[in-house]
Amino acid sequence: MSSIKETVLQINLAHLTHNFNYLKSKVNPGVKILAVVKASGYGSDASIIAKHLEKAGADYFAVAYVSEGITLRKSGVKTPILVLHPQPVNFKKLIEYQLQPSLYSSRVLSAFIETAAEQNQKDYPVHIKFNSGLNRIGFSKNDVEHILDTLHKTKAIKVAALLSHLAASEDATEKEFTIKQINSFKEMTTQMIDKLGYTPILHQSNTSGILNYPEAHFDMVRAGIGLYGYGNDAKYDSELKPVAGLKSVISQIHELEPGESLGYNRAFIASEFTKTATIPIGHADGISRQYGNKKGFVTIQNKRAYIIGNVCMDMIMVDVTDIDCKEGDEVVIFDSNSSAAQVAEISGTISYELLTAISPRVKRVVIDDN
Ligand SMILES: *Cc1c(COP(=O)(O)O)cnc(C)c1O
């Protein structure tokens, strides 16, 4: 009998430790590891992940928004936390919870200095974000003088780090572009350091930067997806272990005669006898409608069962005509054997999107077989 009684997201901490150690083995001993735990730890549970990695030796954490950093502090995380994409409206809270902002434009830099000064801060640690080609957020080369001028006029903040982000580190065909990004970051940071009078931490690499570009490791690397078991490449996927396993059960079996329809809008019409299984997970749980109509699949008794008809809010129906299964049997949406990367790829998306979509409604269960 299956131990799974309802839809659950299993979080395997032994796999997390394995991935952390694997990524750490890819960088030189002095290089710090920042663990990215944004979006609920890539859809798992940010506090559980961060507290485990804090013990494993993570040097830093990063989240996207201030509210995510506050969640970590409230659960007792003491390690420095970088907020990658903060908004000025939350700067007071950011300081209250001792989070470190990534400051990415003159507007945001001025706003932060103003808040830090109001709060009587001295040398408050900040990260200055440079745009080296992603063209998303970050200062440009032309801003260096202005940043330095602004910094020299205040005692409220101090630069803890300079960072940038790679656009295509997983893509071997974009090597030339990536090398350009690395060189551009080197150039901008050299100019900064020359005039700052001290040397902040430099960081530019995400998971694929860690794996593919040793020359972009600098003083610290930012590991996200790799920690959760995905390396954006079959070669690395085989070394890593998926942390999250999404599992459910068969609620009910139906038998359709030819001509009968299934689900909303009658999107599936049986052309022959079809046995279907209904599973308690839907688009409100993170299985988007794009997986419907045979794009996505689940695994039952080690066999693929394709989603037929439209994905409902709280349910999917899958074709189990050729699978020997019954109500109450375990259903795997993704796990170590049927990885989120494979499931995502079939319906035209990436592991990141499938993982981070799993809604809070799905119960999280920690598996710790260390
Ligand atoms: C999300 C994010 C990361 C982590 O990227 P992965 O590819 O998941 O390792 C690193 N840096 C920044 C700025 C990010 O937004």
The ligand as an SDF file (V2000), in Angstrom:
LIG
                    3D

 15 15  0  0  0  0  0  0  0  0999 V2000
   16.9880   33.4160   -9.5010 C   0  0  0  0  0  0  0  0  0  0  0  0
   18.3360   34.0180   -9.5410 C   0  0  0  0  0  0  0  0  0  0  0  0
   19.4870   33.2190   -9.3400 C   0  0  0  0  0  0  0  0  0  0  0  0
   19.4570   31.7110   -9.2760 C   0  0  0  0  0  0  0  0  0  0  0  0
   19.4850   31.1860  -10.5830 O   0  0  0  0  0  0  0  0  0  0  0  0
   19.5140   29.6290  -10.8710 P   0  0  0  0  0  0  0  0  0  0  0  0
   19.5820   29.5210  -12.3420 O   0  0  0  0  0  0  0  0  0  0  0  0
   18.2500   29.0860  -10.3170 O   0  0  0  0  0  0  0  0  0  0  0  0
   20.7040   29.0750  -10.1650 O   0  0  0  0  0  0  0  0  0  0  0  0
   20.7030   33.8560   -9.2410 C   0  0  0  0  0  0  0  0  0  0  0  0
   20.7930   35.2090   -9.3510 N   0  0  0  0  0  0  0  0  0  0  0  0
   19.7220   35.9860   -9.5820 C   0  0  0  0  0  0  0  0  0  0  0  0
   19.8970   37.4610   -9.7230 C   0  0  0  0  0  0  0  0  0  0  0  0
   18.4540   35.4280   -9.7020 C   0  0  0  0  0  0  0  0  0  0  0  0
   17.4010   36.2050   -9.9560 O   0  0  0  0  0  0  0  0  0  0  0  0
  1  2  1  0
  2  3  1  0
  2 14  2  0
  3  4  1  0
  3 10  2  0
  4  5  1  0
  5  6  1  0
  6  7  2  0
  6  8  1  0
  6  9  1  0
 10 11  1  0
 11 12  2  0
 12 13  1  0
 12 14  1  0
 14 15  1  0
M  END
$$$$
